[in-house]
Amino acid sequence: MPSYNEVLAVILGGGRGARLYPLTQMRSKPAVPIAGKYRLIDIPISNCINSEIFRIAILTQFNSVSLHRHITRTYNFDSFHQGWVQIWAAEQTMESADWYQGTADAVRKQMLEIQATGAKYVLILAGDHLYRMDYKAMAEYHWENKADITVAVQPVAKDEAGRFGVLKRESDGTISDFFEKPKDPEIQKQFVSRDDPKRPFLGSMGIYMFNTKVLVDFINNFPDYDDFGGDIIPQAIKTHKVFGFDFEGYWQDIGTIRSFYETNLMLTASSSPFDFYDAKLPIYTDTRYLPASIVEDSKLKDVLIAEGSRVLKSDIEHSIIGIRSQIAAGCVIKDSIVMGSDYFERNFGEVPIGIGPKCHIEGAILDKNVRVGENVTIRPFPRNTDQDHEKWYVRDGIVIIPKDVEIPSGTVIAP
């Protein structure tokens, strides 16, 4: 069986991340913080390291400075290790001056770099999913079946089929048909691959393993194909051995503000389906030398609180308190994500970084380095409400305070 050292992982850094705006106003989608102290990019990189795949390339292009900074600070193998984590940014060349036009086009524009690694297999990953997966098992499945391409698949419920690329898999594991996000129930009936009446479909997770030669052929022979799910996989099914690899664990595409919000708050429960506390398969991130958090005379219920924080005489429920968060006395915080701060402030003005005294914050996302004055009230809006204001936004009813914004004392943000 081939070696895992022959596998190159290519993580797609994403485009503008418009559905996660304004969290992507100043950063790329994979750089968005999650669970108080991590970033989305930490998930696929950690999965690679835990799967003994140590050659990892991240394709980036949009608002990528903070992502580059995080990766270069965090993922450094020693000089006796063959592994590396590299950033392959979009660049102008003699052949092309364009940005990446899609997932396959991003790989096309970096094909020389991919071939230069000498890797016999390429594992294509997304940078905005939350899951823990053993890529070794997928690689072994690929090799055992002598596949040209393997697609990671997951059971999909009837009411969610329109959100996924659904596929028809035969009894031998080969994929015989593929349809991107089918809305028509008659079309959906043709793609039933499981006996389970609740989850009869199989959906693509956007994780693909290619034989490098096959990938090169598709990239070169189909120059108009810009996307894996929409273009290359449907074409490959007609001519190559494409297999579906089962994944039954927790997996969540964090592509919208609502999914980001609900996924984060899910992590505050002891029964959360995703566990950051797995000692054998940890999720790695930047090593910060921060003091332990201080919680003074406060009531906390279902709260995930990161290091370097200070909470004074406040009631916090079902919320995430990110690194270096400063919460003054008399606050009530409920169903909210407070991302914290990038640094400890020394000389601050009238409104310091953090949440001032006697604030009521509910159903909100407060991005990094936000300054909230005294006696500020934030309450959620009805679902499906979208609004844009100078200093705050509403997306699907969730109030978002963008990074570095100051909210004056006495402000009320409510329906």
C-alpha positions as CSV (number, residue, x, y, z in Angstrom):
1,M,0.0,0.0,0.0
2,P,1.3,3.5,-0.8
3,S,2.7,5.8,1.9
4,Y,0.8,8.7,3.4
5,N,3.9,10.8,2.5
6,E,2.8,10.5,-1.1
7,V,-0.4,12.5,-0.3
8,L,-0.5,16.2,-0.7
9,A,-3.4,18.0,1.1
10,V,-4.6,21.1,-0.7
11,I,-7.0,23.3,1.4
12,L,-9.1,25.8,-0.5
13,G,-9.0,29.1,1.3
14,G,-12.3,30.4,-0.1
15,G,-13.4,33.5,-1.9
16,R,-15.1,36.6,-0.5
17,G,-17.2,34.7,2.0
18,A,-20.1,36.9,1.2
19,R,-22.6,34.8,3.2
20,L,-20.4,35.3,6.4
21,Y,-20.2,39.1,5.9
22,P,-19.5,41.2,8.0
23,L,-17.3,38.6,9.8
24,T,-15.4,38.4,6.5
25,Q,-15.1,42.2,6.2
26,M,-11.5,42.2,7.3
27,R,-10.5,38.5,7.0
28,S,-10.9,35.5,4.8
29,K,-13.5,32.8,5.7
30,P,-11.0,30.2,7.0
31,A,-9.6,32.9,9.4
32,V,-12.9,33.5,11.1
33,P,-12.6,32.6,14.8
34,I,-14.5,29.6,16.3
35,A,-15.0,28.2,19.7
36,G,-13.4,31.2,21.5
37,K,-9.8,30.5,20.6
38,Y,-9.5,28.6,17.3
39,R,-9.9,29.6,13.6
40,L,-11.8,27.6,11.0
41,I,-8.6,26.8,9.1
42,D,-7.3,24.9,12.2
43,I,-9.9,22.2,11.6
44,P,-8.6,20.8,8.2
45,I,-4.9,21.4,9.1
46,S,-5.4,19.5,12.4
47,N,-7.2,16.7,10.7
48,C,-4.3,16.4,8.3
49,I,-1.7,16.3,11.1
50,N,-3.7,13.7,13.0
51,S,-4.0,11.6,9.8
52,E,-0.2,11.7,9.3
53,I,-0.5,13.8,6.2
54,F,2.2,16.4,6.7
55,R,2.5,18.2,3.4
56,I,-0.2,20.8,3.4
57,A,-0.8,23.7,1.0
58,I,-3.4,26.4,1.6
59,L,-4.8,28.3,-1.4
60,T,-5.7,31.9,-0.5
61,Q,-6.6,35.1,-2.2
62,F,-9.1,37.4,-0.4
63,N,-8.4,39.3,2.8
64,S,-5.7,36.8,3.5
65,V,-3.3,38.8,5.8
66,S,-4.7,37.5,9.1
67,L,-4.9,34.0,7.8
68,H,-1.3,34.1,6.6
69,R,-0.2,35.5,10.0
70,H,-2.0,32.8,11.9
71,I,-0.6,29.9,9.8
72,T,3.0,31.1,9.9
73,R,2.8,31.6,13.7
74,T,1.1,28.3,14.3
75,Y,2.2,25.5,11.9
76,N,6.0,25.2,12.0
77,F,7.6,21.7,11.8
78,D,11.1,21.3,13.1
79,S,14.1,20.9,10.7
80,F,14.2,17.1,11.2
81,H,10.6,16.7,9.9
82,Q,9.8,16.3,6.2
83,G,6.4,18.0,6.6
84,W,5.4,21.6,5.8
85,V,2.4,23.9,5.7
86,Q,2.7,26.4,2.8
87,I,0.5,29.3,1.6
88,W,-0.1,29.4,-2.1
89,A,-1.6,32.8,-2.7
90,A,-3.3,33.8,-5.9
91,E,-0.8,35.6,-8.2
92,Q,-0.5,37.2,-11.5
93,T,1.5,35.1,-14.0
94,M,2.4,35.3,-17.7
95,E,-0.4,32.8,-18.3
96,S,-3.1,34.5,-16.2
97,A,-3.8,37.7,-14.3
98,D,-7.2,36.6,-12.9
99,W,-8.3,35.7,-9.4
100,Y,-9.3,32.1,-8.7
101,Q,-12.6,31.6,-10.5
102,G,-13.7,28.5,-8.5
103,T,-12.4,25.5,-6.6
104,A,-11.0,23.7,-9.7
105,D,-9.6,26.9,-11.2
106,A,-7.7,27.6,-7.9
107,V,-6.1,24.2,-8.3
108,R,-5.5,24.8,-12.0
109,K,-3.6,28.0,-11.3
110,Q,-1.3,26.1,-8.7
111,M,-0.8,23.0,-10.8
112,L,2.9,23.6,-11.3
113,E,3.4,23.8,-7.5
114,I,1.3,20.6,-7.0
115,Q,3.4,18.7,-9.6
116,A,6.6,20.0,-8.1
117,T,5.9,18.3,-4.8
118,G,6.0,14.9,-6.6
119,A,2.9,13.7,-4.7
120,K,1.1,10.8,-6.3
121,Y,-2.2,11.7,-4.6
122,V,-3.9,15.0,-4.0
123,L,-6.5,15.4,-1.2
124,I,-8.7,18.4,-1.8
125,L,-10.2,20.0,1.3
126,A,-12.4,23.0,2.2
127,G,-11.3,25.6,4.8
128,D,-14.7,26.3,6.4
129,H,-16.1,23.0,7.7
130,L,-16.2,21.7,11.3
131,Y,-15.6,18.0,11.6
132,R,-13.0,15.5,12.8
133,M,-12.0,13.0,10.1
134,D,-9.3,10.3,9.7
135,Y,-8.1,11.0,6.1
136,K,-5.9,7.8,6.4
137,A,-9.1,5.7,6.3
138,M,-10.2,7.5,3.2
139,A,-6.8,7.1,1.5
140,E,-6.7,3.4,2.3
141,Y,-10.2,3.0,0.8
142,H,-9.0,4.8,-2.3
143,W,-6.0,2.5,-2.6
144,E,-7.9,-0.7,-1.9
145,N,-10.5,0.1,-4.6
146,K,-7.8,1.3,-7.1
147,A,-9.9,4.4,-7.5
148,D,-9.1,7.3,-9.7
149,I,-11.2,9.7,-7.5
150,T,-12.8,9.2,-4.1
151,V,-15.4,11.5,-2.8
152,A,-16.2,11.7,0.9
153,V,-20.0,11.3,1.4
154,Q,-22.4,11.7,4.2
155,P,-26.1,10.6,4.7
156,V,-28.4,13.5,3.9
157,A,-32.0,14.0,5.1
158,K,-34.9,14.5,2.6
159,D,-35.4,18.2,3.5
160,E,-31.7,19.0,3.1
161,A,-31.1,17.4,-0.3
162,G,-31.4,20.7,-2.1
163,R,-28.4,22.1,-0.2
164,F,-25.9,19.4,-1.2
165,G,-24.5,17.8,-4.3
166,V,-26.3,14.4,-4.0
167,L,-25.0,11.3,-5.7
168,K,-26.1,7.8,-6.7
169,R,-23.8,5.1,-5.3
170,E,-23.9,1.5,-6.5
171,S,-23.4,-1.6,-4.3
172,D,-19.7,-1.9,-5.2
173,G,-19.1,1.7,-3.9
174,T,-18.8,3.4,-7.3
175,I,-20.6,6.6,-7.9
176,S,-22.8,6.3,-11.0
177,D,-24.5,9.7,-11.0
178,F,-24.2,13.2,-9.4
179,F,-26.5,16.2,-9.2
180,E,-25.6,19.5,-7.7
181,K,-28.2,20.8,-5.2
182,P,-31.4,19.2,-6.7
183,K,-34.6,21.1,-5.9
184,D,-37.1,19.0,-7.9
185,P,-38.5,16.1,-5.8
186,E,-38.7,13.9,-9.0
187,I,-35.0,14.3,-9.6
188,Q,-34.3,13.6,-5.9
189,K,-36.1,10.2,-6.2
190,Q,-33.5,9.1,-8.7
191,F,-30.7,9.6,-6.2
192,V,-31.9,7.4,-3.3
193,S,-28.8,5.4,-2.2
194,R,-29.7,4.4,1.4
195,D,-32.5,2.3,3.0
196,D,-32.9,4.8,5.8
197,P,-36.2,6.7,5.2
198,K,-35.1,9.7,7.2
199,R,-31.7,10.1,5.4
200,P,-32.1,8.3,2.1
201,F,-29.5,10.4,0.2
202,L,-25.8,10.6,0.1
203,G,-24.3,14.1,-0.1
204,S,-20.8,15.2,-1.2
205,M,-18.8,16.8,1.7
206,G,-16.6,18.7,-0.8
207,I,-13.6,16.4,0.2
208,Y,-11.9,14.7,-2.8
209,M,-8.9,12.4,-3.2
210,F,-7.4,12.3,-6.7
211,N,-4.7,10.4,-8.3
212,T,-2.4,13.2,-9.3
213,K,-2.2,12.1,-12.9
214,V,-6.0,12.0,-13.2
215,L,-6.3,15.5,-11.6
216,V,-3.7,16.9,-14.1
217,D,-5.6,15.4,-17.0
218,F,-8.9,16.9,-16.0
219,I,-7.3,20.3,-15.3
220,N,-5.6,20.3,-18.7
221,N,-8.3,18.8,-20.8
222,F,-11.2,20.8,-19.5
223,P,-10.0,24.4,-19.2
224,D,-13.5,25.7,-18.8
225,Y,-14.3,23.6,-15.7
226,D,-13.9,25.9,-12.7
227,D,-15.6,23.9,-10.0
228,F,-15.1,20.3,-8.6
229,G,-18.7,19.7,-7.5
230,G,-20.4,21.3,-10.4
231,D,-18.0,20.4,-13.3
232,I,-15.2,17.9,-12.7
233,I,-16.9,15.2,-10.6
234,P,-20.0,14.9,-12.8
235,Q,-17.7,14.5,-15.9
236,A,-15.3,12.1,-14.1
237,I,-18.2,9.7,-13.3
238,K,-18.7,9.1,-17.0
239,T,-15.1,8.0,-17.7
240,H,-13.2,7.1,-14.5
241,K,-13.5,5.0,-11.4
242,V,-15.1,7.3,-8.8
243,F,-15.9,5.9,-5.4
244,G,-17.8,7.2,-2.4
245,F,-16.2,7.0,1.0
246,D,-18.7,6.9,3.9
247,F,-18.3,9.4,6.8
248,E,-20.8,9.0,9.6
249,G,-19.4,11.5,12.1
250,Y,-20.4,15.1,12.9
251,W,-19.8,17.5,10.0
252,Q,-21.0,21.1,9.5
253,D,-20.5,23.5,6.6
254,I,-20.1,26.9,8.3
255,G,-21.1,28.9,5.3
256,T,-23.7,31.3,6.7
257,I,-24.1,33.6,9.7
258,R,-26.9,31.4,11.0
259,S,-24.9,28.2,10.8
260,F,-21.8,29.9,12.3
261,Y,-23.9,31.2,15.2
262,E,-25.7,28.0,15.9
263,T,-22.6,25.8,15.6
264,N,-20.6,27.9,18.0
265,L,-23.4,28.0,20.6
266,M,-23.8,24.2,20.2
267,L,-20.2,23.9,21.5
268,T,-21.2,25.3,24.9
269,A,-23.2,22.2,25.8
270,S,-21.5,19.3,27.6
271,S,-23.4,17.0,25.1
272,S,-22.1,18.8,22.0
273,P,-21.7,16.4,19.0
274,F,-18.3,17.9,18.3
275,D,-15.7,17.5,21.0
276,F,-12.6,19.8,21.1
277,Y,-11.4,17.8,24.1
278,D,-10.2,14.7,22.3
279,A,-6.7,14.0,23.6
280,K,-5.7,11.6,20.8
281,L,-7.0,13.8,18.0
282,P,-6.5,17.4,19.2
283,I,-7.4,20.5,17.2
284,Y,-4.3,22.7,17.1
285,T,-4.1,26.5,17.1
286,D,-1.7,29.4,17.8
287,T,0.1,28.9,21.1
288,R,-0.7,32.0,23.2
289,Y,1.0,32.7,26.5
290,L,-2.0,34.1,28.2
291,P,-3.0,34.1,31.9
292,A,-5.9,32.1,33.2
293,S,-9.3,33.8,33.1
294,I,-10.7,35.6,36.1
295,V,-14.4,35.2,36.9
296,E,-15.4,37.4,39.9
297,D,-18.8,36.9,41.6
298,S,-20.6,35.9,38.4
299,K,-23.2,33.4,37.3
300,L,-22.2,31.2,34.3
301,K,-24.4,28.6,32.7
302,D,-23.4,26.7,29.5
303,V,-20.5,29.1,28.8
304,L,-17.3,28.4,26.9
305,I,-14.7,30.9,28.2
306,A,-11.2,31.2,26.7
307,E,-8.0,32.2,28.4
308,G,-6.9,35.7,29.2
309,S,-10.5,36.9,30.0
310,R,-11.9,38.9,32.9
311,V,-15.6,38.7,33.9
312,L,-16.8,40.8,36.8
313,K,-20.2,40.4,38.6
314,S,-22.1,39.4,35.5
315,D,-24.7,36.8,34.4
316,I,-23.7,34.8,31.3
317,E,-25.8,32.0,29.7
318,H,-25.4,29.9,26.6
319,S,-22.6,32.0,25.2
320,I,-19.0,31.9,24.1
321,I,-16.5,34.3,25.6
322,G,-13.3,34.5,23.4
323,I,-9.7,35.2,24.3
324,R,-8.8,38.3,26.2
325,S,-12.5,39.3,26.7
326,Q,-13.1,42.1,29.2
327,I,-16.6,42.2,30.7
328,A,-17.4,44.8,33.3
329,A,-19.8,44.5,36.3
330,G,-23.5,44.2,36.0
331,C,-23.7,42.7,32.5
332,V,-26.2,40.1,31.2
333,I,-25.1,38.1,28.2
334,K,-27.3,35.4,26.7
335,D,-27.2,33.4,23.4
336,S,-24.2,35.4,22.2
337,I,-20.7,35.1,20.8
338,V,-18.1,37.5,22.2
339,M,-14.9,36.9,20.2
340,G,-12.6,38.9,22.5
341,S,-9.6,40.8,21.6
342,D,-6.3,40.5,19.6
343,Y,-4.3,42.2,22.4
344,F,-4.5,43.6,25.9
345,E,-5.1,47.3,25.8
346,R,-2.8,49.6,27.8
347,N,-3.7,53.2,26.9
348,F,-7.4,53.3,26.0
349,G,-9.7,56.2,25.3
350,E,-13.1,56.9,26.7
351,V,-14.5,53.4,25.8
352,P,-12.0,50.5,26.4
353,I,-12.0,47.2,24.4
354,G,-14.6,44.9,25.8
355,I,-18.1,45.2,27.2
356,G,-18.8,48.1,29.6
357,P,-20.9,48.0,32.8
358,K,-24.6,47.2,32.9
359,C,-25.0,46.0,29.4
360,H,-27.6,43.6,28.2
361,I,-26.5,41.6,25.2
362,E,-28.7,38.8,23.7
363,G,-28.7,37.0,20.3
364,A,-25.5,38.8,19.1
365,I,-22.1,38.3,17.6
366,L,-19.4,40.7,18.8
367,D,-16.3,40.5,16.7
368,K,-12.7,41.1,17.8
369,N,-11.6,44.3,19.5
370,V,-15.2,45.7,19.8
371,R,-15.7,48.5,22.3
372,V,-19.1,48.6,23.9
373,G,-19.9,51.5,26.2
374,E,-21.9,51.5,29.4
375,N,-25.6,50.5,29.6
376,V,-25.8,49.2,26.0
377,T,-28.8,47.0,25.0
378,I,-28.6,44.5,22.1
379,R,-31.5,42.1,21.4
380,P,-32.2,39.8,18.5
381,F,-34.5,40.6,15.6
382,P,-37.0,38.2,14.1
383,R,-35.6,35.4,11.9
384,N,-35.0,36.3,8.3
385,T,-34.4,39.9,9.2
386,D,-31.4,41.5,7.4
387,Q,-30.3,45.1,8.0
388,D,-27.2,47.2,7.4
389,H,-26.3,50.1,9.7
390,E,-23.2,52.2,10.1
391,K,-21.9,50.4,13.1
392,W,-23.9,47.2,13.2
393,Y,-25.6,44.6,11.0
394,V,-28.5,42.1,11.3
395,R,-28.2,38.8,9.5
396,D,-31.1,36.3,9.8
397,G,-32.2,38.1,13.0
398,I,-28.7,37.9,14.6
399,V,-27.1,41.3,15.5
400,I,-23.4,41.6,14.5
401,I,-21.0,44.2,15.7
402,P,-18.0,44.2,13.3
403,K,-14.4,44.1,14.2
404,D,-12.9,47.2,15.9
405,V,-16.2,49.1,16.1
406,E,-17.2,51.3,19.0
407,I,-20.7,51.3,20.3
408,P,-21.4,54.4,22.4
409,S,-22.9,54.2,25.9
410,G,-26.6,54.0,26.1
411,T,-27.1,52.6,22.6
412,V,-30.1,50.4,22.1
413,I,-30.1,47.9,19.2
414,A,-33.4,46.0,19.2
415,P,-36.4,45.4,16.9
